[in-house]
Amino acid sequence: MNYALMIAGMAAVTIAIRAAIFVLGDRIVFPPLLRQALDFVPVTVLSAIVVPMVVAPHNAGLEITWRNPQLVAAIAAIVLCAVTRHQLLTIVASMAVFLGWQFGVLS
């Protein structure tokens, strides 16, 4: 299949969906159950992007071991965020754990 045609088709679908939501605006009312389900979409998408990068960072199968700095930093971030609920502290500390693990423990 022609790549340009495929990209143009994806662009057309994306523009159509966004334009429909923009044009129709508040005239469409979603049922409460659907609205509640849509609240979980950002968390689901973020998890689908982050988890594979954490558990298989080199695309060579699962790497669930203490030698995986992404996994160690992710666990530290989860624990720190659960305890403190402070986003900036979580980001800075988990990056410090990642870099320390990458260049300190594993080198």
Contacts in CASP RR format, 6 or more apart in sequence:
PFRMAT RR
TARGET T0000
AUTHOR 0000-0000-0000
METHOD contacts of the structure
MODEL  1
MNYALMIAGMAAVTIAIRAAIFVLGDRIVFPPLLRQALDFVPVTVLSAIV
VPMVVAPHNAGLEITWRNPQLVAAIAAIVLCAVTRHQLLTIVASMAVFLG
WQFGVLS
30 38 0 8 1.000
50 74 0 8 1.000
53 70 0 8 1.000
54 68 0 8 1.000
54 70 0 8 1.000
54 71 0 8 1.000
54 74 0 8 1.000
55 62 0 8 1.000
55 63 0 8 1.000
55 64 0 8 1.000
55 68 0 8 1.000
55 71 0 8 1.000
56 62 0 8 1.000
56 63 0 8 1.000
57 63 0 8 1.000
57 68 0 8 1.000
57 70 0 8 1.000
63 71 0 8 1.000
64 71 0 8 1.000
65 71 0 8 1.000
66 72 0 8 1.000
67 106 0 8 1.000
69 98 0 8 1.000
69 100 0 8 1.000
69 101 0 8 1.000
69 102 0 8 1.000
69 105 0 8 1.000
69 106 0 8 1.000
70 98 0 8 1.000
72 97 0 8 1.000
72 98 0 8 1.000
72 101 0 8 1.000
73 94 0 8 1.000
73 95 0 8 1.000
73 97 0 8 1.000
73 98 0 8 1.000
73 101 0 8 1.000
74 94 0 8 1.000
76 93 0 8 1.000
76 94 0 8 1.000
76 97 0 8 1.000
77 90 0 8 1.000
77 91 0 8 1.000
77 93 0 8 1.000
77 94 0 8 1.000
77 97 0 8 1.000
80 89 0 8 1.000
80 90 0 8 1.000
80 93 0 8 1.000
80 94 0 8 1.000
81 87 0 8 1.000
81 90 0 8 1.000
84 90 0 8 1.000
END
